[in-house]
Structure formats: structure tokens, C-alpha cells
């Protein structure tokens, strides 16, 4: 449930915190007092559009923060799948900050997150519905509602549908290629000739580059080799001879000087190292000797590699991979009839499996629709709509990611009228009550624990408002928290906690505030809603009586 909502610098709201109860919470206040700003703050937490125009004049940012208490295992598990965990006290914190440069920052448990993640997490914690909410008339939403009510598992179908979609795509590509088969084979033949005429092998580019570098610097290498050779082994006073002379001198005093043998051993090691270096350098010189023809040949091959890389947009290893890909495609095209036959067989097989699972989904949805229709009928009767009829029309469509069923919510608002699509028939008030009936039907199966209704009583008479309020009250008792912005005295009287939204002018600035009402305060506010400009004693008494009656619900 939504434990608390903290708001800063949002239009008329400077700084306020609302602490909600577990049951039925209502917000009332005069028009323009700031009730819509509370809803704005809540909608920011579910990822609604943010604007720098919402920031209070003169401030640098606007902030909405919600603390949600998570106690059920279902929600905890779903949050865990999104890599979100409640703290030690079972709380999850959502926040949304709008800055004056128009940027929006989202956080979950103080960690910055993308807007999409905020939307996905908040969808598990809070559901907001207003009279202008038209999601319910969308076909995909209706299907989602039906599957959600029946807890329909679609994993097996989705696996077969994915295989079918992929095999169908491959078949379509193969058939398209078949139309241009001869042209494509000619192109492949040309490309293979272009790519293979130099007989490149793995590692050739690196080897050629290295060899080219040596040949280009052959003069420098040979000069260095001569210098080293002269110094180490071939000069009149070369290092090898000088070390040899030193060895002879030390050997003459072996047995006289105590350390002579150790020094002889070390010098012998030095001489071996000098002779080895001289021999190795000689090999470098031999390696650098080459004809100008070899260098031209290497540079020609490297130029060819560079041209092919630019032409085909691949690195050297990618060119070798392309050769294999083209050879494979060439074989497929040459055997295209058999290849297409295999693809058609695979496609038919996967389609059959997907169709079988889709039919199982249809059976489940028909069974679920009957249960949902009956449940909504019962709840609509409790909302003063006994003549309002509802049914779910399920027709066939081509296989898609959600099955092969087209869903349409049909209603008949009055006795004797034909069924029509929900969007074409229901008024705003009827749509709101239908949505409430739907939420009530879901109350035992839906994991979302906080439900927010924004002025869904608009345009409803007093008697119907009372029925709607009772339904909201019952909904809040069924493991739910209900928060409702209302203009109805009958609805407000049924609340477990009542907030008054008001505004005041101080030091030339207008500020909206939200405060919970005591019993006397509730009597005053309900009297205001009922009585208009002048509140008589009889209106005041009626408000007290309404509150007393509400306690019995």
C-alpha cells in the first residue's frame, strides 16, 4: 500500500506530506484547491509525462516521493524479478524529480533508474483510474484484462509462435531469393572470384604487414647488424675476443684468488651470451635481404586487402567469414527447391503446434469470459446499474503474439438496446462505474494493493454515489487500499481517512495544503459539499447523520 506521499514545489504545493491509511482514503476540497496536483504527483510516480511548467514559480525543481509498504509474497517476487527489493521494514521508495531545465530523474530506493523501470515497478504497486482514462476501450488492454483475470499462462504458446514466426521469416526470404535466384548466383560468383583470387589465408594480413615493415627498413636493419657484428665478434677489438682475454687472465690465477673460479664461470656465461646475440643479429640481416620485387608483391597484396575491406565493409577476418557465407548461400541456392521444401515443412509444423496452443488459449478465454461477465454483472448491480449488460465477444484472427483471439468488450446500457462496443456506448459516468466493477472483480486476484480513483463520481446522482462509495469501501476491505478524489458527500462520508485539500494566500503567494480531518472537521467539510454557500443547521445535522450511517457499512 501507499504509506506516504511527499510533494515539493509542484505548482501551488510548496511542501506537504500525506500519510494514507490501509483502507479507504478520500480527498476533497473546493474546485481549484489543488486536488489535481495530488493526482499529478501520484501520476509522476507511475511514469506519466513530466513538464518543467509543473515546477512552482521561482523554484529549481519539483519532487514527488512515495513510500510503499510491501507485505505480500506475490508482489515481492514480481519486484525481485525486476531487481527491486523492499528494505528491512518492507518498504519500497519511488521518487520523480523535475528540474528547471526540463529533465526528469527517477529513483527506486534512492538508486537512479530509467523511466521504463519506474513504470514497470509502480505498475505492481499502484493503479490509477480517472473518468478520462480510455485504456479500457483498447483491444490489447481488454485481452490483457481477460488473461489477467484467468491468470492465463502463455509461455508454451509464445515458444511455438516464436518458432513459427522465425521459420516463416526464413521461408519468405528464401522465396524472395528464389525469384532473383539466377541474378543472385551471378552476384555470388562474382563476389567469390573477387574475394578468393588472392588466396588469402587466416593471419595473412598480419604476416604481410610485418614482412613489409622489415623490407622497408632493410637498409637500416643491415647497418645495425654490421655495427653489432663488428662490435661483438668481428672487429679488431670485439667484445668476444676481449672477454676471452679476460678469461685467460683469470684462469692463470685460478686456485690463487679464492673467487677466480666463480668469476670465470660468470665471464664464460657472458661470452656465450655475446656469441649468441651476434649469431641472432646475423639472422636479422639475412631476413632483411630481399629483392624489390618481393616488397612490391607484399604492398600489392596489402593494397588488395585494404580495397576489399572498404568494398565489403568488413575487417580481414570478416572477409574470410564472408567467403564461407557466400559459399554456403551458393549451395543453398543451387539446392533451393529442396531447401524451400524443408522450410515449408518446418513452417507448417511450427504453425500447427502454435495453432494447437492458440486453441487451448481460446478455450481458457471463453471459460474465463463467462466467469468475468458474471462477476461484473454482480458488481454493476451493486452500483445501481441493474440494466447495464456486459459480455465479451471472442472472434478469430490470424496468429499473433497474443494468440488467435480478437477481444471486444460489449455493453448494453439500457434494457432492450443491442450490444455495442464499450467505447461507442458507455458515458463517462458509466465507464467509471464499469471500471470500478472490473476492479472489484479483480480485487481477489490482482496483486496491486493501492488503487487510486480520480473523480469517478462526476455526473452521478446522490443515491448512485452512495452505492459507488459503498463499493469503494468494500473494495478497500478486500486486501486493498483505495484512494479517491471525490466531490460526493456520500462517498466522502464512507472514508476511513479524510484529507481536505485547501489553498491559502500568504505574503503574496498562494499555497495548496493537504491535512487529515478530525471527526468535527469531516462534519464541516461534508456540510460544505452538501450545503453550498450557506450551511444551515439542518445540513450540518444531515452531515453528522451521514457519517454515523457510514460507520455501519
N, C-alpha and C positions, 0 to 999 in steps of 0.2 A: 504494500500500500504506500501511497504518498504521505510520508510522515510530516514533511515541512517543505514550504516553498519560500525561497528568499529572492527578493527583487530589488535591484538598484538602478536608478536613473533611467527607467523605462517610461518615456513620455512624462505624464503627470506624477508618476510614482518616484519619489526620491529614495526611500529606503524602507522596506516593510517585509515582514516575515509572517506567513500564515502557517499555523500548526493544525493539521487536519486530524479528525477522529477516524477511527476504523470504520464506522458505519456511514450514516447519511449526512453529508455536509452541504449546506446551501449558502449561496452568496446573493445578497440583494442590495439594492441601492437605487437612488434616483438615476434617471437617464443622464448619461454623461459623467457619472461619478467615477468611473474607472473600472467597471466590471469587465469590459472588453480587454482592458490591459492585463488583468489577471489571466484571462484566456490566452492573450498574446504570449505571456510569459510561459504558460504551460505548453503552448504550441511550439515555442522555440526549443523546448526540451525534446520534442519529438521530431525535430528537424525541419520545421516549417521555414519558409523564406524569411530571411533577416534583412533589415534595411537600416542604414545609418540615420534615416529620418525618424526612427523609433527612439533615438537617444534623447534624453531630457536636454532642453536648451541650456547651453553653457557647460555641459559635461563632456568628458572624453570617451565615455563608454556606457553601455547598458549591460546588465547582468541578470541572468535567471539561473537559479540553482535549486535543484530538487533532491531531497533525501528520501529514498525509497527503502522501506523495510521488506526484506525477502525472507519468508519463513517456510514456503512450501518447496518440496524436493523437485517438483516438475520445473518450476522457474529457475531454480538453482542449477539444474542440469542443463537447461537451454542456455543460460548465461555462460556456463562453463564451456559450452561448445563455441561460444563467441569470445573465449579467453577473458571472461569477466568473472570475478569472484566477490561476493559480499565480504565486508570486513568482519572482525571478530564478533561484532554485535548484530551481524546480519543485514547491514545497510549497504546500499549502492548509491553513490552520489553522481548525479548528472549536472553538467553546467554548460551554459552557452553565453559567450561574451561577444558583444558587437562593439567595434571601435569606430572612432570618428572617421577613419579612412575607408570605412565600408567593409572591413574584414570581419569574419566571424570565426571564433575559436571554440572548439568543442572539447570537453573533458569528461572522462569517466573515472571516478575515484582519483581525481587530481592528475590523471595521465592524459595528455593530449591525444585525441583520436580524430579520424576523418568523420565528416558529416554522415556518411553512409553507415558507419558503425554506430554512431549515436542513434540513428533511425532504427537500426536493427535491434539494439538493446532496449530502447524506450518502448518499442512495439511489444516487448514481453512484460512491460511494467505498467503501461498506461494506454488507455484507448479513449480518444476524444471524438464526440459526435455533436454536430450542430445542425440546425434546421437547413442550412445551406450545403450540408455535406452530401455530395451526389455520388460518392463511391459505390453506394449500394446498387445503383442502376447500371453499373458496368458489368458486362457479361463475365469477364475474368474474375471480378470480385465475387459475383454470385456463385460461380463454380468453387471458388476458394472457400466461401461460407459453407456451401453444401458439404464439401470434403472435410472441412474442419469440424462440422457437427457430427459427421460419421466417423471422424478420425481415420479417414481412408488412407491406406498405405499405397504409395505409387512407385516405390523403388523398383520392384520387379518389372513393371510396365516400362518405366523410364530406361531400364537397361536394354530391353528388347527394342524400344523405339530408337534409342541411340544407335544401336547396331543397324537397324533398318535405315535410318537417315544417312548414316555413313556409307552403307552399301549402295543406296540409291544415288548418292552423290557420285560415287565411283562409276556407277553404271552410266549416268548421264554424261560424265566426262569421256568415258570410253565410246559412247555412241556419237558424241560430238567429234571425237578424234577420228572415228570411222568415216565420217563424212569428208574429212580432209586427209584421209589416210595416205594417199599417194603423194600429196604435197608435203605432208609431214615426214614421210620416209625419205623423200629427196632432201629435205632440210637436215634430217639427222645424218644422212650420208655425207652431206657437205660438211657439217659440223665435226663429225668424227674424223674426216680427212684432214680438216683444218687443225684439229687438236692432236692428232696422232702422227702427223708427218715428220715430227722431230724425234719421235720415240722417247719422250721424256719418261723418267722413272722416279719413284719417290726419293727425295733427297737431292735430286739433280740441281735444283736452283741454288741450294746452299753450297754444294761442291763446286759448281761453276763459278760462283761469286768468289769463293775463297781462292780458287786456282787463278782467276783473273787478277785478283789483288796481288798475288805473288808475281805473276808475269809482268804486270805493270811496274813493279818495283824491283825487277831483276837486277838492274844496274846498281841500285842502292844495296841490295842484298849481297851481290858479288863483291862489292867494295868492302862491306862489313866482314864478309867471310875471309877475304885476303888479309885484312887487318888483324882479325882474331887469330888466323892461322900463323901469320908472321910473328905475332906476339907470343903465342902459346907453344908452337912446335917447330917453326921453320926458320926463324930469324937467327942472326949470329949470336944474339944473347937472348934466346927464347926462354920462356918460363920453365918448360920441361927440363932443358939442359941445366938451368940454374938450380932447380930443385934436386936434380941428380947429383950435381956437385956438392950440394949441402948434405945429401945423404951419405956420400962417400966420406966426407969430413967427419960426420957423426959416427959412422961405422968404425973409423980409426980410433975412436976413444971409447968404444963400447967396452964395458967392463971396468972402465976407469971412472967415468962420470956415471953416477947412480941412475940418473933419469935418461941417459942416452938411448936406451932401447925403446922407451915409451915415445921419445921424440922421433926416433927413426920410424916407428910404426905410423905415427901421425903424418910424417912427411911422405911416406910411401902412399898413404891414402890420398894426400894432396896431389901427388904426381899422377896417380890413376885417374883422379877427377879431371885434371888438366888434359890428359891424353884423351879422355872420353869426350870432353867438351870440344876439343879440336876435331875429333872424328865426326861428331854430330853436326858441327858447323859446316864441315866439308859436304855433308849430305844436303844441307840447305842450299849450298851453292849449286850442286848438281841439279836440284829440283827447280831452281830458278832459270836454268838454261833451257831455252825453248825457241822455236822459230817464231817469227812474226805471224806466220800462218795460223799457229795454234791460238794465239791471242785473238786474232780476227774471228776464228771459228767460235771461241768462247763468247766473245762480245756479240756475235750474231745470234747465238742461242739465247743469251740473256735478253737481248732485244726482242726476240720472238716470244719469250715468256712474258715480258712486260706488256707486249701488244695483246697477247691472249688474255692476260689478266684484266686489262682495260676493256677489251671487247666483250668478255663474258661476265664481268663484274664479280670475279672470284679470285681468291689467292691461289698460290701454286697447288696446294693440296686440294683445294676446291675444284681446280681444273681436272685433276686426276679423278676426283669423285664424279664430276660431270661426264667424263668419258664412260664410266661404268653405268651411270644413269641412262645415258643415251643408248648404250648397247642393250640395256635391259628393256627400254622402251621400244627399241627396234625389234627385239624378239617378240615382244607383246603384240606390236602392230602386225608383224608378219603372221602371227597366230591369232589375229584379232577375233575371228569368228568363234574359236573355242574360248578365248578369254571373255568375250561378251556373254557367251552361253553360261560360263561359270558365274559371272557377276549377276546375271538374271536369276540363276538358281539361288544364289546367296540372298539376293534381294527378296525373292518370293518367300524363302524360308524365314527370314527375319520379319517380314511383313506379317506372315501367318502367326508367328509367335506373338508379335505386338498386338495383332488383332484379337487373338485369344485373350490376352491380358486386358485389352481395352473392353471387351465384352464383360469380363468379370467386374471391371470398374463400373460399367453401366448398371449391372445388376445391383451392386452395392449402392450406387447413387439413387436408383429407383426405390430401394428399400429405405434409404436414409431420407429421401424426399418425403415419403409418406409420414415418417416419424416427425420430421421438421414441420410439415404442414399442420399436423395435429397439435404439436406443441405451440406453434404460433397462433393457431386458432384459439386455443385456450387462453393465451395471454392477451390477445386482442379483445376477447370478451370482457376480461378484467379491466380493460382500458376504455370501455364504453363504445366498442366497435363491433357489436354482435353481427351486423350485416356485412361487415368487411370480410370478403373471402379471399383466400390466398392459395395458389397452387404452383408447383414447379413443373415447367414444361421441359422435357428432355427429348431432344431430337438428335439425329445423326449428322456428323460432319466428317471430313477427312481426318485421318490420323494426325495428331499434333502432339506437342509436348505434354498436354494435359489429358490426352485420351481421344476418344472419338465422339464426345458428347457436347452438344450445344445447349447451354442452360439459359432459361428465361424465367424470371420471377413474374408471374401473372397475378393480377388482383382484380377484384370487382368491388368497388367502393360502396355500392348500393344494391339492394335486393332487385333482382330482375335484370341487372346490367351484365353484359358479356365480359369475359375476362380479357384484359388488355395488359400490355407490358407495364411494369411498375412506373417507369418514367413517364408514361403517357396518361396515367390515371390519377395517381395519388397527389393530393395537395401537400403543401409544406407541413401542415399540422399532422396530416395522415401519415406522411412519410416519417415524421419524427416518432409518432406512436408505433408505427410498424417497426422502426429501428429499435425502439425500446422493447417491443415484444420479441424481436430477434435476439437482442442482448439477454433478455430474460431466459429465452430458450437455451442460450449458450452458457448461462451462469454456472451450471454444474460441470461443464466440460471445458470451458475456456480458462486458460491458465492466467490471463491478465487479471490482476487483483484490483486495479484502480480504474474506474470508469468515470469519464467526465462528460456531462451533457450541458450544452450551451443553449439556453433559452428554447428548449424544445416544447415549452408550453405556450409559445406565442400563438395567438389566434384560437385558443381553446377556452371553452366556457368553464364556469366555476365548478360545476358538477364533474365534468370530464377532467378538470385539473386535479380535483381531489383523487379521482381514480388513478390518474397518472402519478401523483405523489405517492399514493399507497403502493403502486407498482415499484417505484424507485426505492421506497422504504424496504419492501420485501426483498428487492434485488440486493440492497446493501446488507441484508442479514444473511444472505446466502454466500458466505465466504467472500464478499465483495466490499469494496469501498466505493461509494458513489459521491461525486462532487457535482453540484448542479447550480448553474446561474439561472435564476428564475425571477419572474415578475408576478408570480402567483402566490397569493396569501395561503391558499390551501396547500401548495407544495412546500412553502417555507415553514409552515406550522409543523410539518412532519419530520423536520430535520433533527438529528442528534446534536449537531453543532451548527450554529448560525453566525455567519460573518456579515457585517454591514460594511459596504464599500461607500465611502463618502469623500468629499473633497473640501478643502478649506483654503482660504487666501490669507497669506501671512507675509509681511514685508514685501508686498508686491509680487509674490509668486504663488501660483496655485499648486496644491499638492494633493494627491489622492492617497487615502489611507484605508487600511483594512483592519477591523478589530472584531473579535468574537463578542457576541452579545450575551448578557445575563438574561434571566427569565423576564425581568421587567423591561429590559431593552428589547427583547423579542416582541413583547406585547406592543411596545411603542412602534416598532418597525412594521409589524403586521397590521396595526391600526392605520399607519400611514398608507400602506399598499391598498387597504380596503377603503379608506375614507376619503382619500384625495386631499383637497386643500384644507378643509376644515374637519377635524376629527371630533365627533360627538361622543358623549358618554356611552351611547348605545353601540357605536362602532368599537370603542375601547372594550366594552364588555364582550362583544362578539369575538374580538381577537383573543381575549382570555379564554373564552369558551372553546374556540377553535384549537388552542394549544392544549387545553385539558383533554379534549376529544382525541387529539393526535397521539397523546401518551398511551392510549388504549390500543393503538394499531400495532 
